[in-house]
Amino acid sequence: MRNILILLLALFTFSSCNRNKNEHEVKETRTSGTLKILVDETVGPIVQEEIDIFRMDYPQATFITTVKPEEKLLPAFLNDSVRVIVLPRMLTKQEEKYYNQRKIKINTSRFAVDGIALITNADNIDSVINVKEIIDILQGKDSGKKLVFDNAYSSTFKYFKQLANISQFPQKGVYSKNSSTEVINLIAEDKSFIGILGVNWLSEKNPIMLKNGSKIKTLGVKNLKGSPGDDKYYKPTQLNLIDGVYPLLRNINIIDCEGRGGLGTGFATWLRSQRGQLIVLKSELAPHKLMPRELNITKK
């Protein structure tokens, strides 16, 4: 009899634990649950801002975010550890094979247009540079100017390799730090470098820029002849990003390979909604699409 009572007590305890667990478990939907997401460091600030607002709208959504340089993120994405990633580019055909072979659908959505900014110390005489000069430096032609990147594994590194049509950078004239924050700090103190980083890192909301903004200036960039933005020097202002005349543009994409309509799909849809696009607009990047403004006109 005593053994039966112990068994019944154990069954009751187990049932209660399971019931409590189920009561507290958040259902996986497009606006709730837990999402693991990989984010390219160069666009980290805008993505984090979007996540913060999304969670205000949908408090049952939890994000486990990994922010690293592109080459440090891709292994986790391609070995199926994490199925949602934000990159300032599309996947290559080779990268798509990893999911196509498993017959998992790849959904890619552009939600913003980013620019790659070139910054220098405020006391530097130079205030402009053309793309031809940048390519010459990247190809090892000595110009006396030095470029410094946010990270040797970053997407900006890859972008400029493709721009200059090179497989590796020269031993002189091109350097890298460990993060965009380190680039900003270096440029604020050293006049001999031109820093390269994503435009969204230059926002006044960034505490590093609040600290160093007066010591830094953004260079105007003129494009190669025959390309948009070849008529004069353009800075990466929001209007120039929207008009497509700033020479160093990139699309920011969220790539969802969840294979189901979960939180990743919901977040991707929300990023392109009016609310998500308004955040892009306020961040001074170019939104995927401009939202129409409603005007109330009253007759007097």
C-alpha positions in Angstrom: 0.0 0.0 0.0 2.9 2.3 0.9 4.6 1.7 -2.4 1.3 2.4 -4.3 1.0 5.8 -2.5 4.6 6.7 -3.3 4.0 5.8 -7.0 0.8 7.9 -7.2 2.6 10.8 -5.5 5.5 10.6 -8.1 3.0 10.5 -11.0 1.2 13.5 -9.6 4.4 15.5 -9.2 5.6 14.6 -12.7 2.2 15.6 -14.2 2.2 18.9 -12.3 5.8 19.7 -13.5 4.8 19.0 -17.1 1.7 21.1 -16.8 3.6 24.0 -15.4 6.3 23.7 -18.1 3.6 23.7 -20.8 1.9 26.7 -19.2 5.2 28.7 -19.4 6.3 27.5 -22.8 5.9 30.1 -25.5 4.4 28.9 -28.7 6.5 29.3 -31.8 4.6 31.6 -34.2 5.6 34.5 -36.5 5.5 36.9 -33.5 6.5 34.7 -30.6 9.1 32.0 -29.6 12.8 32.0 -29.8 14.9 32.9 -32.8 18.6 32.4 -33.3 19.9 35.0 -35.7 23.4 35.7 -37.1 24.2 39.4 -37.9 27.1 40.8 -39.9 28.9 43.2 -37.6 29.0 46.0 -40.2 25.2 46.3 -40.0 24.8 45.4 -36.4 23.4 48.7 -35.0 20.4 48.9 -37.4 19.5 45.2 -36.8 19.7 45.6 -33.0 17.5 48.7 -33.2 14.9 46.7 -35.3 15.0 43.8 -32.8 14.4 46.1 -29.9 11.3 47.7 -31.4 10.0 44.3 -32.6 10.2 43.0 -29.1 8.3 46.0 -27.8 5.5 45.1 -30.2 5.8 41.4 -29.5 7.2 40.8 -26.0 6.9 37.0 -26.4 9.6 37.0 -29.0 13.1 36.2 -27.9 16.2 36.7 -30.0 19.5 35.0 -29.5 21.8 37.2 -31.6 25.4 36.5 -32.7 27.1 39.6 -34.2 30.4 38.8 -35.8 32.4 39.6 -39.1 30.9 37.8 -42.1 33.5 35.0 -42.4 33.1 34.1 -38.8 29.3 33.8 -39.2 29.0 31.7 -42.4 30.2 28.4 -40.9 27.4 28.3 -38.4 24.9 29.2 -41.1 26.1 26.7 -43.7 26.3 23.8 -41.3 22.7 24.4 -40.3 23.4 25.5 -36.7 21.5 28.7 -37.3 19.1 29.2 -40.2 18.6 33.0 -40.2 21.3 35.5 -41.1 21.5 39.2 -42.0 24.2 40.1 -44.6 24.9 43.1 -46.7 24.8 40.9 -49.8 23.1 37.9 -51.3 24.2 34.3 -50.9 26.5 33.0 -53.6 25.4 30.0 -55.7 27.9 27.9 -53.9 26.5 28.9 -50.5 23.0 28.3 -51.7 23.9 24.7 -52.5 24.1 23.8 -48.8 20.4 24.4 -48.4 19.3 23.4 -51.9 20.8 19.9 -51.4 18.6 19.5 -48.4 15.6 20.9 -50.3 15.2 23.8 -47.8 13.7 26.9 -49.3 15.8 30.1 -49.1 13.9 33.3 -48.6 16.0 36.5 -49.1 14.4 39.9 -48.3 16.1 43.3 -48.7 15.0 45.7 -46.1 17.5 48.5 -46.3 20.3 50.0 -48.4 23.6 50.6 -46.6 26.7 52.5 -47.7 30.3 52.0 -46.9 31.7 55.2 -45.4 35.2 56.5 -45.6 36.2 58.6 -42.6 39.3 60.6 -41.6 40.5 62.8 -38.8 38.7 66.2 -38.7 42.1 67.9 -38.8 43.1 66.1 -42.0 43.3 68.4 -45.1 41.7 65.8 -47.3 37.9 65.9 -47.5 37.3 63.9 -50.7 38.6 60.8 -52.5 37.6 59.1 -55.7 37.1 55.4 -56.3 40.1 55.2 -58.7 42.4 56.4 -55.8 40.9 53.7 -53.5 41.5 51.0 -56.1 45.1 52.2 -56.6 45.8 51.8 -52.9 44.2 48.4 -52.8 46.3 47.3 -55.8 49.5 48.3 -54.0 50.2 51.6 -55.9 51.8 53.9 -53.3 49.9 57.1 -52.9 50.9 58.0 -49.3 47.4 57.2 -48.1 46.6 54.4 -45.7 43.3 52.5 -45.4 42.1 50.8 -42.3 39.3 48.3 -42.2 37.0 47.2 -39.4 38.1 43.5 -39.5 40.2 41.3 -41.8 37.2 38.9 -41.9 34.5 41.5 -42.5 32.1 41.9 -45.5 33.7 45.3 -46.2 37.0 43.5 -46.8 35.3 41.2 -49.3 33.5 44.2 -51.0 36.7 46.0 -51.7 38.6 43.0 -52.9 35.9 42.6 -55.5 36.0 46.3 -56.3 39.7 46.3 -56.9 39.6 42.8 -58.6 42.3 41.4 -56.3 42.6 38.2 -54.3 44.6 39.7 -51.5 45.6 43.1 -50.2 49.1 44.6 -50.6 51.5 44.5 -47.7 51.6 48.3 -47.5 48.9 50.9 -47.4 46.0 48.6 -46.1 45.5 47.6 -42.5 42.7 46.2 -40.3 41.5 46.5 -36.7 39.2 44.1 -34.8 36.0 46.1 -35.0 34.3 49.3 -36.2 34.6 50.8 -32.8 38.4 50.4 -33.0 38.4 52.1 -36.4 36.5 55.1 -35.0 38.8 55.4 -32.1 41.9 55.2 -34.3 40.7 57.8 -36.8 39.8 60.2 -33.9 43.4 60.1 -32.8 45.5 59.6 -36.0 45.4 61.8 -39.1 47.4 59.3 -41.3 44.5 56.8 -41.9 41.3 56.6 -43.8 38.8 54.4 -42.0 36.3 52.1 -43.7 33.1 51.0 -42.0 29.3 50.7 -42.5 27.4 54.0 -42.5 25.1 52.9 -39.7 28.1 53.0 -37.3 28.3 56.8 -37.8 24.9 57.4 -36.3 24.7 59.9 -33.5 22.9 57.2 -31.5 26.2 55.3 -31.4 27.9 56.1 -28.1 31.4 55.9 -29.7 30.4 58.5 -32.3 28.9 60.7 -29.5 32.3 60.6 -27.9 34.4 61.1 -31.0 32.1 62.8 -33.5 33.8 66.2 -33.4 37.2 64.6 -34.2 36.0 62.8 -37.3 34.8 63.8 -40.7 33.2 61.8 -43.6 34.9 61.9 -47.0 33.0 62.7 -50.2 33.5 59.9 -52.8 33.4 60.3 -56.6 32.7 57.2 -58.7 34.5 55.8 -61.8 33.7 57.4 -65.0 30.5 55.9 -66.5 29.1 54.8 -63.2 26.4 56.5 -61.1 27.9 59.2 -58.9 30.8 60.0 -61.4 29.8 63.7 -61.8 30.9 65.0 -58.3 31.9 63.9 -54.8 29.0 62.5 -52.7 28.8 61.8 -49.0 26.8 58.8 -47.7 23.9 60.9 -46.7 20.4 59.3 -46.6 19.3 61.2 -49.7 22.3 60.1 -51.6 21.7 56.4 -50.6 18.1 56.7 -51.6 19.0 58.3 -55.0 21.7 55.7 -55.6 24.4 58.2 -56.4 26.8 57.4 -53.5 29.4 55.1 -55.1 29.8 52.5 -52.3 26.3 51.0 -51.8 25.1 47.6 -50.4 21.8 46.0 -49.9 21.0 44.7 -46.4 19.3 41.3 -46.6 17.7 39.0 -44.1 18.1 35.4 -45.3 15.6 32.9 -43.8 16.1 29.2 -44.3 13.9 28.0 -41.4 11.7 26.1 -43.9 8.6 27.0 -42.0 6.5 30.1 -41.1 8.1 30.7 -37.7 9.6 33.8 -36.0 12.3 34.2 -38.6 9.6 34.6 -41.3 7.6 37.0 -39.2 10.6 39.2 -38.4 11.6 39.3 -42.1 8.1 40.4 -43.0 8.0 43.0 -40.2 11.3 44.5 -41.4 9.7 45.4 -44.7 6.5 46.7 -43.1 5.8 50.3 -42.5 7.0 50.2 -38.9 10.2 48.3 -39.8 10.9 50.7 -42.7 10.3 53.7 -40.5 13.1 52.6 -38.2 15.4 52.3 -41.2 14.4 55.8 -42.3 15.1 57.2 -38.8 18.5 55.5 -38.8 19.5 57.5 -41.8 19.9 54.5 -44.1 17.8 54.1 -47.2 14.7 52.0 -46.7 13.7 49.2 -49.0 10.8 51.3 -50.1 9.6 54.7 -49.1 6.4 54.7 -47.2 3.6 57.1 -48.4 2.7 59.9 -46.0 -0.9 60.4 -45.1 -2.0 64.1 -45.2 -5.2 65.3 -43.6 -6.5 68.2 -45.7 -9.3 70.2 -44.3 -11.2 73.0 -46.0 -11.5 76.3 -44.2 
